Amino acid sequence: MKSGRFCRANMGSADRTARCFRLATTSATGLIHRSLNISSGLSQLLQALSNPLTESHMITVHHLNNSRSQRVLWLLEELGLKYQVKRYERDAKSMLAPPELKAVHPLGKSPVITDGQVTVAESGAIVEYLLDSYGGGKGTPDLRPAPGTPERLRFTYWLHYAEGSAMTPLLLALVFGRVATAPMPFFVRPVARAIAAGAMKSFIQPQIDLHLDYMEAELALRPWFAGPEFSAADIQMSFPLEAARARGGLDAGRPHLIAFLDAVQARPAYQRALAAGGPYDLLH
């Protein structure tokens, strides 16, 4: 505005007219640059909104080798989300997680993820958080049946059954198996082995068989645990079945469970997760 008034007041002078022209041109150029900057900022904002996982805000999977966190990597691959992996190695003797994980979560266990300022632990909670936050978005599958359907109820059941019921006898089998082979004084060894063998025969293996027979019967009715379509419940159920195949007696005598494992392990997202997570010794 000032340059416009200067022009009108000094139209008689050629030098001042030229100066006026330069001022007006500079003013217009600055206005154009400011407009372009605003437009660029809006464009960047829209891009960030459409893709929330930028380099400054990316899901981090705190990944412990040979653990349940392998399922989290697989779920992220199925959803097509960007993520980064921070690796932790078990102690070679105790097989426990390293103390560094306690800096992420007070329990110092895996799986655990961080997403910006949010930290989420426990497999089922992580699955629900990722699906609630990112599932069903633009170009992202939901991996859940529709709400209010029988399939959705089965989805919720199997999502929590995996850790709440299926894993309990398998963990007991792992613990008592280590008791039987742990270093100990020779005079205690026969007693410890007898106790471990008795527990396996009278309680633990019958419980494992009970659950395996139940799951086998369910998969005889439908191809996936929740229904006709693959879902995140199948991702959750993969770990107890892989553990059962490794140390719980799951074999070709339960063909539907074996077919399920073969199908999930052949999925491209599963294979990408293996590449991201590294060696996974639960497989056979």
N, C-alpha and C positions, 0 to 999 in steps of 0.2 A: 504493500500500500504506500509506503514512504517513497519508493522509487517511482510510482505512478504520479504522485503529487509533484515530485521533483521534475518529472518530464513535462507536465502541463505548465509548470511555472517557468520553464527555461527553454521553450521551443525555439526561441530566437537565436540561440547559440549552437553552432554546429558541433563544437567540442563537447558542450554539455549534453547535447542530444546524443552524441556517441556514447558518452559516459552513462547516460540514462539507459541507453539500449543495453550496455554491458551489465548494468545493475539488474535490469529486468530479466535478462537472459540468465544471470546467476541465480536469481530468485526462483525462476521457473525450473532451472536445473535442480536446485535443492529440493523443490517440491516433488519433482519426479523421483529423485533418489529416496526421499522419505516414503513416498507411496510404494516404491519397489521394496523397501525394507519391511514395511508393514505387510505387504503381500507375501514376501518370503517368510516372515514370521508366522503368518496364518497357515501357510503351506506346511511349514515344519510342525506346527501344532497339530494340524489335521493328520499328518503322517504319524506323529507319535501316538495320537489317539487310536488310529487304526491298527497300529502295531505296538502294543504296550511294552513288549520285551525288547527294549533298546539296550545298547551296550552298557549304559549306566544303570539299567534296571533289568537284570536278567536272573532267572531262577538258577540257584546254585544247588546241586545235589551233593551232599556230603556223603560220599560213597565209600562204604567199607567192603573190602573184597569178600566174596563168597557170602553175601548177606541178602536180606530182603530188599535192600536198596536197588538191587538189580531190577525189581519190578517197577520202581519209580522211573528209572531210565527208560524202560520199555513203554510205560504209559506216556511219557513225554514224547517219545518217538511216534507213538500212535496218534497223539494229538497234533504232531507237527510243530511243537513249540521249540524255541531256542532255549538252550540251557548250557551251563558249564558244569564240569565235574571237578570236585576237589577230592582227591583220593586219600584214603587212610588204610593202613595195613594192620591186620590182626597180629598180636604177639604170637610168635612161632610156637611157643611152649604152652601158654595158657589159652590161646585162640580168642582172647578178649580184645575188645577195641582199644586203641591207644588213648592215653589221657587227653590228647589234643582235642578229641571230640567233645570234652566237657566245656570247652570254650564256646561251643555252638549251642549245646543243650546241657542242662545240669546232670542228666542221667548219663551222658557220654555214650549214647548208643546210636545205632543206625537202623532204619533210615531216618534222616532228617533233612529238610530243605530250608533254604532261606530265599525269600522273594521280596526284595527291597528291605523293609523294616520288619517283615513278618517271618517268624520261624515256626515251622510246623514239624512235629515228630509223630511217630506211629503211622504204620502203613495205611490203615483205613482212613485216618484223618487226612493224610496227604492226598490220597485218591479223591476224597470228597472235596478238599480245598481246590485241587487243580481242576476238577470238573466244574465246580461252582464258579471258579474265577475265569476259566478259559474255555471250557467245553461248550460246544454248540455255537461258537462265534463264527465270524466270517472265515470260511475255509477250514474250520476246525470241527471235527466230529464230536458229538456229545458223549458217546460210548455209554449211554444209559437209556433204558427203555422209557417210553413216555410216562409221565406221572399218572397215578391212578389206575394203572393197568396191573394185571396179575404178574406180568413180566417184571415190572418195577419192584413189586414186593419181593419176588424171587431174587432180583438183583441185590436189594438191600440185605436180604438174608445171607446170601452166599458171600457178599462183600465182608461181612463180619464173622461168618462161620469159619472162614479161612484161618483167622488167628484165634478166635474165641473157642473153637472146638477142635478143628482138624490138627492144629499144631501141637496141642498139649501132649498127647501120647507120643508124638514123634520127638519132641524135646526130651521126654522121659527116656525114650530109647537111646537118644544121644548121650544123656548123662550116665545111665547105667552101663552103656557100652564102654564109656571111658573109665568107669569104676573098675570094670573087669580087666582092663588093660593098663591101668595106672601103676607106676612104680610104687612098691610098698615092701615092707619086710616079708621075707619068704613065709614066715609062720602065719601071717595075716592073709596072704594071697588066696589060699583055698576058701577061706570063709567069705572074703569079699566077692570072689567069683561065684560062689554058691548063692549068695544073696542076690547078686545081679541077675544070674540066670533064673532064679526063682521068680523074681519080680517080672522079668521079661515074659516068662512062660505063663504065669498065673494071671497077670493083669495087663501089662503094657501091650504085648503083641495081640491079645484078644481085642483090646480097645482099638488098636490100629486097624485090625481086620474089620471090626464093626463099622468104622468110618469109611474104609475103602469100599466095603460092600454097599453101603448107603449111597456113596457118590457114584459108584458103578451103575446102580439101579436108576439114579436120577438121569445120568447121561444116556441111558438106554431109551429114555423118553424124548429127548431133545438134543440137538447137536452141541448147544452151549448151556452153561449153567443157568442163565436167566431166561433163555428161550431160544428162538430161531436165529437170533443175531448175536454176533460177538459183542461183548461188553467189557467194561473195566472189572466186573466181577470175575471174569475168566483170568484176567491178569493177576488178581489177588489169589485165585485158587491155584495158580501155577506153582507157587513156591511149596505149599505142603505136598502137592503131588510129585514134584521133583525130588523133595526130601524123602518121600515114601518110596520112590523108585530107587533112590540111592541107598537107603538104609532101613526101609520099612516093609520090604517084601512085595512091593508092587511089581507085577510082571505080566506076561501075556495072558495069564489066567483071568485078568480083568480087561478085556479088549477095548471097552469103551473109554476107560481111563487112559490106556496107552494111546489110542487113536487121538484123544484130546491133546495129550502132550505132544504127539507128533505134529498135530495141526498148529498148535501155538508156536512151537519151536521153528516151524517153517515160515512163519509170518516175516515179511521183510523188516518190520519195525522191531521185532524180537532180535533179529540178526544184527541190526544196527545198534541196538542196545548192548548186545554182547561185545561188539567192537568198541563201543564207548566205555564200557565198564571194565573190560579186561577179563582175564581168566575166571571162570565160574565153575568151581569144582564140584558143585552139587549134581552136575550132569553126569549121570552114571558113576 
